[in-house]
Amino acid sequence: MLFDFNRSNIDHYLYLVAREYKKANRTGPEAEVIIAGGASVIMNYNFRDSTTDIDSIIRASSSMRDIINRIGDENGLPPDWLNDDFRNTSSYSEKLIECSSFYKRFCNCLNVRTVSAEYLIAMKARAGRTYKHDLSDIAGIIKEHQEMKKDMSLSLVEEAYKKLYGEEMSIKAAERLKGIFECKDLEELFYSMQSEEKANRQAVLQAIEKYGEKVNDKNIDGFIRHFRESTFSEDTGNKNKESDMIPTHNGESFMDEK
């Protein structure tokens, strides 16, 4: 089930969590949640309206998980509405806790922090998913910083990346990021990226619907090309045989993977 979280309802649900957590931990109610990903973008910027879940690092007693699940059930939220699943992704770093900034304190017990701008861009650059909001989020953050005349530069992000991951950015990610920083019309680039990401997301959904677990991070770009080319062929009346369109990797069809 998809659910749209925005700045207003995120604050509301965090308040409900804090209220219940305080009741359940009267002798030591202090807790902390560090919010990353799209939710962190929404809570700090105006260019993006919503996200479908809230990526977070949760630092609290064991009762917190039950409270999060209960608040979710009571309000018709997805089971993973406030989750720490992104710990298993390449963009996660243990240093995110120290690279976050204070956002709000709820019910005098729950401190909420969000990932700071240059580190948020570094995370998005590392993930670099063309079917999510990674690239348009980067363009949007840079654009708002320029409009507000706030400091933001490629070198600042490169330093943040190295601090988070202990290594230099990949050549591909660095070139992509450099291109965004040097763009003369970030607004046009932002909307162009959003449109591209939306089309790629549709291709990913088609791939998952048809091939299920065969779709993974290693072959996702091939599937995006496959389904977008298939759609283009149908639209132009030049439909190719599916066997000619199946994405490959190292000369082997992804459909043959075990």
PyMOL commands that set and color helices and strands:
alter all, ss='L'
color gray80, all
select helices_A, chain A and resi 7-24+37-44+63-74+85-88+94-96+117-127+134-147+154-165+171-182+186-214+220-235+242-245+254-256
alter helices_A, ss='H'
color red, helices_A
select strands_A, chain A and resi 31-35+54-59+82-83+100-106+110-115+248-249+252-253
alter strands_A, ss='S'
color yellow, strands_A
deselect
rebuild
show_as cartoon
